[in-house]
Amino acid sequence: MDRQRVRKTVITISAILFPVVFFYFSPYLILMAAGERIVAGAFVVFGSLLVTSVVFGRAFCGWVCPMGGLSEATSKHRDKRIERRWIDWIKIACWPAWLGFIALTAVRAGGFGRVDFFYQTWHGISVSNLGSAMLALVIVAIVVVMTITLGRRAFCHGLCWIAPFMILGTWVRDRLHLPGLRLRATAERCISCGTCTRRCPMSLDVRETMVARSDMTNRECILCGTCADVCPAKVITLRIGAARPGGDRRLHARLAEDDLEEEIR
């Protein structure tokens, strides 16, 4: 089974399980629990994603996220690239205010007193009554409507409250030059077909803004590996590796020569 088939299978299963797991990704539940001095499951999940993103970047968004799975399923029926890049800043602008509300609520309640990972769930299942079912339907509707009206993974671009945690973790990794899951590109081998850009689930201009600059870092990249798998010239790779200076064309030229030598051997 090829990589994209595995990825799409996993993220589709995650989307199907959305009614079971969506409380573990709820920003409101964190706020609600903070008022009761409780660390909810979503708090633990978000913290874990912040830590793991130092190694895996936003791979969770590309491989596991149930909202991402819903978005990609909707895109099969209405596949539209996002052109309004300002939408990326909405989640970034809202994130500090949300964190501030959580901190203020926790302080007013007297601080956190205990951890309840299954807070407000029924034996770990999120949809346990009519109210939670309606909430799940509202979130699904928002994801679907945004995808249809604005384009591929519009919810991920504009309203996802999880993405900023992983963007922060990736930023820390890159500032400290730590090893992690990364895309690599040897621009010298690019045939400028544009397939990577056309197929990118996040509507990124992969060829012009990433491959052509020999710098594959982009905060909206979800490391799904689609660009690497559809590239006919095999210009792009997805693998765990050490940090390298972005835009160093001489370095990437050497990498291209090494790859060619390996192919010849």
C-alpha positions in Angstrom: 0.0 0.0 0.0 1.5 3.4 -1.0 2.0 6.2 1.4 -1.0 8.4 0.3 -3.3 5.4 0.5 -2.2 4.8 4.1 -2.6 8.4 5.0 -6.0 8.8 3.5 -7.2 5.6 5.1 -6.0 6.8 8.6 -7.5 10.3 8.2 -10.8 8.9 6.9 -11.1 6.6 9.9 -10.3 9.6 12.2 -13.1 11.6 10.5 -15.6 8.7 11.0 -14.6 8.6 14.7 -15.2 12.3 15.1 -18.4 11.9 17.2 -16.3 9.7 19.6 -13.2 11.9 19.9 -14.2 15.5 19.2 -14.3 16.6 22.9 -10.5 15.8 23.0 -10.1 18.7 20.5 -12.6 21.1 22.1 -11.3 24.6 23.0 -14.5 25.3 24.8 -14.2 22.2 27.0 -10.8 23.4 28.2 -12.3 26.7 29.2 -15.3 25.1 30.9 -13.1 22.6 32.8 -10.7 25.4 33.9 -13.6 27.1 35.6 -14.0 23.9 37.7 -10.3 23.6 38.4 -10.0 20.6 36.1 -7.4 19.8 33.4 -9.6 18.3 30.7 -8.5 15.7 28.1 -8.3 18.4 25.4 -5.8 20.3 27.5 -3.6 17.2 27.6 -4.0 16.5 23.9 -3.1 20.1 22.9 0.0 20.1 25.2 1.1 16.7 23.7 0.7 18.1 20.2 2.9 21.1 21.1 5.6 18.8 22.4 5.5 16.3 19.6 5.4 19.0 16.9 9.0 19.8 17.8 9.8 16.5 16.0 6.8 15.9 13.7 5.7 19.5 12.8 2.1 19.6 11.7 2.1 16.0 10.5 -0.9 15.4 12.9 -2.9 17.8 10.7 -2.0 15.8 7.5 -2.3 12.3 8.9 -4.6 12.1 11.9 -6.8 15.1 12.5 -10.5 14.3 12.2 -11.4 17.8 11.0 -8.7 17.4 8.3 -10.4 14.2 7.3 -13.7 15.9 7.0 -12.2 18.6 4.9 -10.5 16.2 2.5 -13.7 14.1 2.2 -15.6 17.3 1.3 -13.0 18.4 -1.2 -13.7 15.2 -3.2 -17.0 16.8 -4.1 -15.9 20.5 -4.3 -12.2 20.7 -4.9 -11.3 24.4 -4.9 -7.9 26.0 -4.1 -7.8 28.7 -1.5 -6.6 32.0 -2.9 -7.3 34.3 0.1 -4.1 34.0 2.0 -5.3 36.4 4.7 -7.4 33.6 6.1 -4.3 32.0 7.5 -3.9 34.8 10.1 -7.4 34.4 11.7 -6.4 31.5 13.9 -3.1 33.1 14.8 -4.9 36.4 15.8 -7.5 34.5 18.0 -5.2 32.1 19.7 -3.6 34.5 22.3 -7.0 35.7 23.4 -8.3 32.2 23.8 -5.2 31.2 25.9 -5.7 34.4 27.9 -9.3 33.5 28.7 -8.2 30.0 29.9 -5.5 31.5 32.1 -7.9 34.1 33.6 -10.6 31.5 34.2 -8.2 29.1 35.9 -6.8 31.9 38.1 -10.3 33.0 39.1 -11.2 29.4 40.0 -8.1 29.1 42.2 -5.9 27.2 39.8 -6.1 23.6 38.5 -6.8 21.0 41.1 -7.0 17.7 39.2 -6.8 16.0 35.8 -9.9 14.4 34.3 -9.0 13.2 30.8 -12.5 12.0 30.2 -14.2 15.1 31.4 -17.8 15.5 30.1 -17.6 12.2 28.1 -19.5 9.0 28.6 -16.9 6.3 29.2 -14.6 8.3 26.9 -17.2 8.8 24.1 -17.9 12.5 23.3 -21.4 12.2 21.9 -23.3 11.1 25.0 -26.5 13.2 24.8 -28.5 15.4 22.4 -26.6 18.5 23.3 -23.2 17.0 22.5 -24.6 15.5 19.3 -25.9 18.9 18.2 -22.5 20.5 19.0 -20.7 17.9 16.9 -23.1 18.5 14.0 -22.4 22.3 14.2 -18.7 21.7 14.0 -19.1 19.3 11.0 -21.3 21.9 9.3 -18.7 24.6 9.8 -15.9 22.5 8.4 -18.0 21.4 5.4 -19.4 24.9 4.6 -16.0 26.5 4.8 -14.5 23.9 2.5 -17.3 24.3 -0.1 -17.3 28.1 -0.1 -13.6 29.0 0.5 -11.7 25.9 -0.6 -9.5 23.0 0.5 -9.0 22.7 4.2 -10.4 26.2 4.8 -11.1 25.4 8.4 -7.5 24.4 8.9 -6.4 27.7 7.5 -8.7 30.0 9.3 -10.3 28.6 12.4 -8.3 25.6 13.6 -7.5 26.2 17.3 -5.0 23.3 17.3 -2.7 24.4 14.5 -1.1 27.3 16.4 0.3 24.8 19.0 2.1 22.9 16.3 3.2 26.0 14.4 4.8 27.2 17.7 6.5 23.8 18.2 7.8 23.8 14.7 9.1 27.3 15.1 11.0 26.4 18.2 12.5 23.4 16.4 13.6 25.5 13.5 15.1 28.2 15.7 17.1 25.6 17.7 18.0 23.7 14.5 16.7 20.4 15.9 16.2 17.3 13.8 12.6 16.5 12.8 10.2 15.4 10.0 10.8 17.7 7.0 10.3 18.1 3.4 13.4 18.4 1.2 13.7 19.5 -2.4 16.5 19.5 -4.9 15.4 22.5 -7.1 17.9 21.7 -9.8 15.9 18.6 -10.8 12.5 20.3 -10.9 10.8 20.2 -14.3 8.4 23.0 -13.4 5.3 20.8 -14.2 3.4 22.3 -11.2 1.9 19.0 -10.1 3.0 19.6 -6.5 1.2 22.9 -6.4 -2.0 21.7 -8.0 -2.3 18.7 -5.7 -1.4 20.3 -2.4 -4.3 19.8 0.1 -3.4 23.2 1.7 -3.3 25.1 -1.6 0.3 26.1 -1.1 2.3 27.3 -4.1 4.8 24.5 -3.6 6.8 25.0 -6.8 7.3 28.7 -6.7 7.5 29.5 -3.0 9.1 26.4 -1.7 10.9 24.2 -4.3 12.2 27.1 -6.4 13.8 28.6 -3.2 15.1 25.3 -2.1 13.4 26.0 1.2 10.4 23.7 2.0 9.5 25.3 5.3 6.0 26.8 5.5 3.9 27.2 8.6 0.8 26.0 6.7 2.5 22.8 5.5 0.9 19.7 7.1 3.7 17.3 6.0 1.2 15.0 4.3 3.8 14.1 1.7 1.4 14.6 -1.3 3.8 16.9 -3.1 6.6 14.3 -2.7 4.4 11.4 -3.9 3.0 13.1 -7.0 6.2 14.7 -8.2 7.1 12.9 -11.5 10.8 13.9 -11.1 11.0 12.8 -7.5 12.3 16.3 -6.5 10.8 16.3 -3.1 11.3 13.9 -0.2 9.6 13.6 3.2 11.8 12.2 6.0 13.2 12.9 9.4 16.5 14.7 9.2 18.7 17.4 10.7 18.1 21.1 10.2 19.8 22.6 7.2 20.1 26.2 6.2 17.1 27.1 3.9 17.9 28.5 0.5 21.5 27.2 0.3 21.6 26.2 -3.3 25.1 24.9 -3.2 24.1 22.5 -0.5 21.1 21.3 -2.4 23.2 20.9 -5.6 25.5 18.6 -3.7 22.4 16.7 -2.4 21.2 16.3 -5.9 24.5 15.0 -7.1 24.6 12.5 -4.2 21.0 11.3 -5.1 22.0 10.9 -8.7 25.1 8.9 -7.7 23.0 6.6 -5.6 20.6 6.0 -8.5 23.5 5.2 -10.8 24.9 2.7 -8.3 
